[in-house]
Amino acid sequence: MISEYPQWRWTISGSRRTPDALRARLDELAGPRITVANPDNTHQDWLSHSVAASRAIWVTPDSMSMVCEAATSGVPTGLLQLQERPGSRVASGVHRLVETGHVARWSDHATVMGGKTGQETPLWEANRAAQWVIQRGLMPGTMDKAQKRINT
């Protein structure tokens, strides 16, 4: 992928759960166009700042929270191709995000790199969670005011 887009600058990062052997291999990729960020050496807001400054995001599909965070950012998001655990909740959730166009598979990388994922409305999980709470009447006395904010 990197060689297909020679004019782009890349930032690659693992997570705090990335095995040390993989972190070492990622470090080997560092170069003039590739920054490798070790999450142990970044500040608290590094990820949100990096995402906001990105033209495209590629994530592994094994972390639903990272996939959702990337999709929620509004930045075109693609999934790196990894073996998935069939029938897992994470795989099912990722499939739903692909089907709704919030993220794209590796096979559609040209769409992501071109600035699109196929979904015009960004994923907004906070809104969905708020609607769930309101619809179940879990916020008595504030339902009307909160419903007006969500509908606007």
N, C-alpha and C positions, 0 to 999 in steps of 0.2 A: 504494500500500500504506500509506504513512504516513498519508494522509488517512482511510483506512478504520479506523485504530486511533488516534484522537486522544488517548486517555488514556495511551498508551505514550510512553516516552522512548526515543530511538533513538541508537545510536552507529554511525557509518559510518566505515569505514577502507578505504583502498587497501592496497597492499603496496609494498615497495621497488621492484617492477617496474612499478607503475602509471605510465603516461605522465604527464608534467607537465600536459598539457592536461586530462586527466581529473581529476587532483588538484585543479586550479583549479576545475573545475566542481563537484566534491564540496564544496570549501570554501564555495561559494555556498549550499549547503544548510543551513549552520549556523544555528541559531536557538535559541529557548528550550527546545524539546523535542528538538533534534537536535544532537548533538556530533559534530564531524568530527575524527577523530584522524589525524594524519600519522604514519606509522610511523617516520619519521626523528626524531620528537620524543617518542617513547614509551620507557619503560624496558624492560629485557629481559623482564620477566614480565608486561608489560601485556596481551598477547593472552590468556594463560592466565587471568589475573585477570578480564579482561572477559568471556571465555567463561563462566567459572564463575558470574559474577553475572547472566547473561542468562536470559531466559525463553524466547527463541527465537533461532535463528541463521539468517541468510540468507547464502549464499555463492554466488559464481559457479562454474559447473561446469567451468571451464577449468583448475583447479589441483586435481589429485587429492590432493595432500598437505593442502591446506586443507579440502577436502570430508571427507577421512578424519579430520582433527583435530577438525573440528566434530562429526562423527558419533560419534567416540570420546568426546566430552565428556559424552554422555548428555543434552545439551540438545536439544530438538526442532529438527531442522535441515531447512531447505528450500533449494532451488536456484533462484536467479534465472534467468529465462528468457533464454538467449543462444543464438545460432547455434552449433552444435557442428560439429566436423570429423568427418564420417561415417567410420566405420572406425578412428578413432584409439584408441589404448590408453586414453587418459583417458576418452573417451566410453563405451567398453566397460565400464570400471571403474565409472563413475558409473551406468550402466544397471544393473549388478549391485547396487549399493547401493540404488537405487530399487526394484528387484524384491524385495529382501529386506526392504524397509521401513525401512532405516536412515536414509534421507533421503527427502524428498518433493519432487515437482515443484511449480512455481509454481501450476499448476492446482489443487493441493490445499492452497493456503495456509491455508485455514480450519482444517485439521487441525493444521498446525504452530503456528499462532497460538493454537489451543486447547490446546496442550501435548502433542501426540502426533505420532508419525510412523508408527505402525502396527507398530513393532517393539518388543517388550517387552524384549529382550536388547540392551543397547548394543553397538556395535561395539567390539571390543577387539583391535586389531591386534598389540599386544605379545604377547598370549597366543597368537594365531595363529602369529606368528613363532617363539615359543618351542616350540610344538608341532611346527612344521616342522623345527627344529633337532634336537629330541629324536627324532622319528620317523625321521630319517635317520642317527641314531647319531653325530652330529657332536660330542657331548659325552661321550666314553667315561669311564666311572667315575662320572659324576654322573647318569646316566640315571634310575635308580630314584628318587633323592631329588627330582629336578626333576619327574618324572612325577607323583609324589604331590602336589606343590604345585599343579600344573596341574589335577589331577582333583578338588581340594578346593574 
